[in-house]
Amino acid sequence: MEELIGYYIRNKEFKKLQAMLQDLPKHELKEILLHLKIDEQGSLFEALAEEKALELFKVLRISQQKNLLSTLKPPMVQSILNQLSPDDRVKLFDRLPEKQFKSFLSILSAANREETLKLQAYTPETAGRIMTTEYVTLTGELTQEEALSKVSDEARRKENIHILFVVDMQEKLQGFITLGQLLTVNPKVLIQDVMSQQPFSVKTSDDQEQVAQKVKELDLIALAVTDDEERLVGILTFDDAMEILEEEATEDILNQAGLSDLKDAEEDLSKLLINGKLNKILAVRLPFLLATLLLSLLSGLVIEGFEQTLESIAMVAIFIPLIMGMGGNIGTQSSTVFTRGLVLGHINMEDFLTPFFKELRVGLTIGALLGSLAGLIALLWLGLPMLGLAVGLALFATMTVSSMLGFLVPFILIKLKVDQAAGSAPIITTLKDLLALLIYFTCVSVFLGHLM
């Protein structure tokens, strides 16, 4: 299905695309979206009905939302941002660069802009910062009939109508009643006579994890959030509470693994490399590239040292790109595995040798399989058994060494408190190229020396 959707997008057959997408549920759309290129994602989104597009946008991760917004046309961006619930909008805006934040803030309606700025004024990681202001309030003097009419009028504009909060004229919290309870009482009964008069609530300044834990322990649909004067100013819903607990659990895992400082450092470096001044970016990235420039010159010296070999057996040069390229591929794979495992807490810096030796076994196995295949191809292609043996052994050794470098280089850079994101790739690539040439030419000299 992804292939057909991509075909429709590339060929601008948007009517067929709309017909295909209209009956797909949002979880299928999400999977399809993640398999498309970023510009294709924008085209798919533009083809959706507005309500369905908003539903899909809400279930995406914030990083995916940010990428998607950069591809959508301004009218659709404005529509989506204005229809997001206040708490979801604040979560997104908190992750935006300052310039983009101001740009998006300017296209909000006056009411949404005011609501967003009000929530952002609360301290981060408190109940006030994560609460939503989309809820229905009732007063005690309303009858059941009047209350149901009010709920019906506001239902489409509110995030939660399952629990209804009762307030007085000063918006102070008095009690609550669930929608289910409201539907079962006499139409003429007053809300104050049937509501629960001991509502659970928290303060806007309370820690978000403690508040979320309270929602979970009390098994609440939503929890009231009040200011210092007991006025109802927001609610925390069950799904938002579970999301917070999941985020906090992930942070605890990083702390236990000793990775919280690393995570903070990586975030700081990421901000610097993306949003920092040019001289600051150069100070981080240029030293690695200068060092690898010098190492690359050594690769040239290696080729010069084996110039006679290349002149005597010209076909040797055919396999240089293969061996260097495959070494780079497995080195990149290994460094990605290491970095992701480290961030997710699957690799402990204090127990580095266990995953390192596991990766070494992986490198040996892959190197043996692909080395045997490449050696056989070289033999059948050129008819020289010794060249096939040289190619096979060189590829085996290069891929094994490159897999080790993929783990070792970022590990060493992190231990030295050096930016591994900027340094790992160029160092691994240059070392791998140098070692690949040495290994290959050494194998050629050993097995094909008699032909020179």
N, C-alpha and C positions, 0 to 999 in steps of 0.2 A: 504493500500500500504506500509506503514511504516513497518508493521509486515512481509510482504513478503520480503522486501528489507533487513530487519534485519536477516531473515532466510537465505537468499542467502549469506550474509556476514559471518554469524556464521558457515555456512557449506562450505564456500570458493567456492561457485558456481559463479565465477566471470564472466563467459561468459553470463550466464542468467542475472546477474546484469547489465552488460554493455548493453545488448539488451533492458532491461527495462528502463534504464536511458537515452538512446540516444535521445529519442523524447520528453523528459520532458522539459518544459521551466524552466528558472532559478528561477522564483519566486516559482514554485512548489518544485524544488530541495532545495531551501532555507528552506522551511517549513519542508520538510522531514529531512533535515540535522539536524535541531534544535531538532528533537524528537529522535535522535540517541545518543548512548553513544559516548564519545569522541574518543575511539579507532575505533568504527564503522564509525564515521564521516571520519576518515582518509582512511578507506577502500573504502567508497563510493567515496571519492574524487579521489583516485587512479584509480578508474574504469572509470572516465569520460575522454572524449577526452580533450586534452590539452587546446584548445581554450575555450571549455565550462567550464572547471575547473577554468580558469582565470576569466571568466565572473561571475561565482558564487562567487569566492573569493572576487571580487570587491564590491559585494552588501552586504557582511557580515559586522557586526560591528567590530571595531578594537579588542575588547575583544575576539570575536569569531575567528577572524583571528589569534590572538596570540595562542589560544588553538589549533587551527587546525594545525598550523605550527609545533607544538611540536609533532604531531602524524605522519606527512608525512615523506616519505623517502627523504634523502638529495638531490637527483637529482631533485625531483619535487619542493622542497623548493627553490632550486636555480633557476629553470625555472620560477616559479611564481614571485619571488622577482625581477628578472631581467626584467620581462615583465610589472610590475606595472608602472604606470605613475609616474614621479618624485615626484609630490606633494602627491600622495597616499602613496608612499614609505616612505616619510618623516613623514607623519602622523603616520604611523605604527611604524617606528623606534623611534619616540619621546616617545612612550609608552612602550618601551622595557627596561628591566634591562640592565645595562652597559655591562655585560658579553655576553648576547645574542645579543645585538646590534653589538658588535665587531665581533662576530661570523658570523652574517648575512652580515655585511659589507664586510667581507673578501671573500664571495662567489659571490659578484657582479662583473660584468665585469668592466674593468678599467674605461670606460666611465660613467657607471651608478654610480660607487663609487664616481667619481669626481663630478658628478651632485648632488648626495645626500649630500655630504659634503658641496658643495657650497650653497645649499638651507638651510642647518642646520646652516650655519654661520650667517644667518640673525637673527635678534632679534625675539623671539617668539611673536606671535599674531600681526605680521606685514604683509603687503602685500607680502614682499619678502619671508617670511617663508611658505606661503600658495599657492603661484603661481605655475603654471606648466610651464615647458620650452618646452612643446610639441606643437608647433604651426608652421604655414607656413609663411614665409616672402617672399615678392617679392621686386623687385626694379622697379623704375619708368620707366626705359628704356625698360623693357620687353614689347613685344606685348601681346595681349590677347591670341594668340595661344601659345606663349612660356610660358606664365604664367600658362595656363591650363595644359601644359605638366609637368611643375614643381610640380603643385598640385597633378597631377596623380601619379608622382613618389614618393611623400612623404606621400600620404594620409594614407597608412597603418601604418606608423610609428608615426603619430601625433594624439593627442587627439582631436584637434579641427581644422576643415578645413572650417567651415562655414563663418568665418570671416578671411580675409587675410590681414596681416599688411605690409605696404610698408615702407622700410628703405633705407637709402643711404649707401654708401660704408663703413661708420664708424658705421653702425647699428643704427644710430639715426632715431627716428620715424618720418616719413613724412606724413603718411596718412593710409587709409585702404579702402578695397573694399570687399563686401560680395561675396560669391561664386555665389549666385543667380544673382547679377549684372554682374559679370564677364562672365557668360554664355550667357548673352543677348547682349553683345557689339560686334562690328565688330572684326574679328580675327586679323586684321592688326593694330588696334588702340593701342596706347601706354597706359600703366597703369597710368602714371602720368597725362594723359588727362581725365581720367574718375574716378579716386579715390577721396574719400573725403579727403580734405586737413586740416580738423580740428578734428583730432582724440582725443577722450577722453582718458586720461591716469592718472595714479597715481604713486606715488613714492614707492620704495621698503620699505621705512621707515614708510609709512602711516599705521594707525591703521586698523586692519583687519575688524572690525565691520563697520567703516566708509566707507571703500572700498566696502564691501559687500552691504551696504545700497545704495551706488552710482550705483552699477550694477542693483539693484532692481528698483530704482527710474528712471533710464534712460532706463530700459528695454533692456539691452544689452545682446547679446549672449556671449560676452567676453570683458574684459576690459584690455587694455595694461598696463603693469607695467614697468616703466623705472627707470634707476639709476639717480644719480645726474647730469650726463652729457647728459641726455635725450636719452640714448641708450636703445633700447628695450631689456629687459632681461627676460621677462616672461609675462604670461597673467593669469587673474582670470576668470574662466568660470562661467556661470550662476548657474549651479548646485552646484558648490563649494561655491558660495556666499550664496545660500539658506541654505546650511548646516551650514555655519558659523553663519548666523542670527538665526537659530534654536538653536544652542549651546549657543549663547549669550542671547537669550530669556530665556532659561532654567536657566542660571546663574543669570539673573535679578530676576527671580521668587524666587530663593534661597536667594538672597539678601533681597528681600522684605519680605520674611518669616523669616528673621534673621538666615538663615541657612548657609550662606557662610563661616563663621568661623568654624561651625561644619563640613562642607564638607572638608575644608582645614585640619582640625585636624584629621578627619577620614582618609584622604589620607596620611598624615604624619604617623599615627599609622599603617596603612596598609603596607606602605613601610618598617617601622621598623620591624613589625612582620614577613614579608616575606624575606626581604633582610638584616635585621640587624644582629649584632653579638649576639652570644648565651646568654651572660650575660644580654644584653639589653632586649632580648625576655623574658628571665626568670623573669626579674624585672617587666614586665607587666603582665605576665600570672600566675606566681607562687603564688602571694598573694591571688588571687581569689580562687585558688585551695586549698590553705592552710585553708582559711576561710571556704570553703565548706566542707573540711575534718572534721573540728570541728563540723559543723552543721550535717554532716552525722552521727557522733558519737551519736548525740542527737536522731537520728532516731533509733539507736540501743537501747538506753535507753528507748524509747517509747515502743518498742517491748518487752523489758525485763519487763517493768512495767505491760504489759498485758499478761505476760507469763501464768498466771493461766487461762486466757480466752482461749488462744490457746490450753492449755492442756485439758480444759473441753469441748471445742467445736472445734475439729480439723478441721472441714470443713470450718471454718472461714478463714483459711490460703489460701484457694483456690482462693479467690477473691482479695487478696492483690496485686498481679501483675497487675490485670485488673484495679484497681482503681488508682494505682500509674502510670501505663502506659498511661491511657487515660488522666489523669491530665497533664502529660508531653506533650502529643500530642497537646492539646489545648493551653497549655502555649507557646509552640514553635510557633504555628500558630499566636497567638496574638502578640508575640514579633516581628515576621516577618512583620505582618501587620503594626505595629507601626513604625518600622525602615524604611520600604519602603515608608509609608505615609509621614514620616518626611523628608526624602531625596527629595521626589518629590514635597514637598510643600503643601501636602494635610492636614497635621497636623501642627498647629501653637503651639509652645511651650508656648505662652502666653494665649492660649485658650485650654489648655490641657483637662479640665473637659468635654467639649462637646464630643470629640471622646472617652474619657475614659468611660463615662456613656453609650455611644452607644455600646462599646465593652462589658460592663457589661450586657446590655440587651441581646447581642448575647450569652454571656456565660451562662446566666440564661436559655435562650431558649434551647440551645444545651444540657446543663446539664440536664434540665427537660426531654427532649426527650430520651437521651441516658440512663439517670438514670432510667426512667420508663422501658425501654427495658431491661436493665441489671437486674433490680429487678424482672421483670416477668420471665426472663430466670432462675434466681436463685431459684425462687419459683417452677417453673415447674421441674427443674433439681433435687432439693433436697427435695422438698415437705415441706419446712418450711416457712410459710408466713412471720414470723417475720424476718427471715434471708433475705428474698427478700426485705422487707421494709428497713432493715439496709443497704443492698448493694445499693439499689436505691437512698436512701437519701444521703449516703456517696459519691456516684459518682456524684450526682447532686451538692452537696456542694463543692467537690474537683474541679470539672471542672469550676464552677463559680469562685472560688478563684484563680485557675490557670490562667484563662483568665485575671483576674485583675492584677495578677503578671506580665503577659506578657507585659502589658502596663506600669505598675508602675516601675518595676525594671530598664529598660533602660532609662525611663524618669528621675529617681532619679540619675542614674549614669552620665547622660549627664549634669544635673544640677550641680553635684559635680565635673564636668570636669574630670571624670574618664572614661577610655576606656570601652564603653558599649559592643563593639564587643567581647572583651575577658572576660568580667564579667557577662553579662546578662545570658547566657545559664547555666553556673554552679550555679549561685545564684538562678535562677528560678527553676532549677531542684532540687536542694537540699531543698529549702524552700517548694516546692510543695510536695516532698516526706515526709518531716517531718509533714506538715499539713495534708496530705492525711492519714497517719497512725493515727494521733490524731483524725481526723474526723471519720475514719472508726471504730476504736476501741471504740470510744465514742458511736457511733450508735449501735454497737454490745452490749455494756454493757447496754444501755438503753432498747433495744428491746429483748435481749436474756439473760439478767442477771439472769432470773429465771432458766435457764438451767445449770448455773455454780455451 
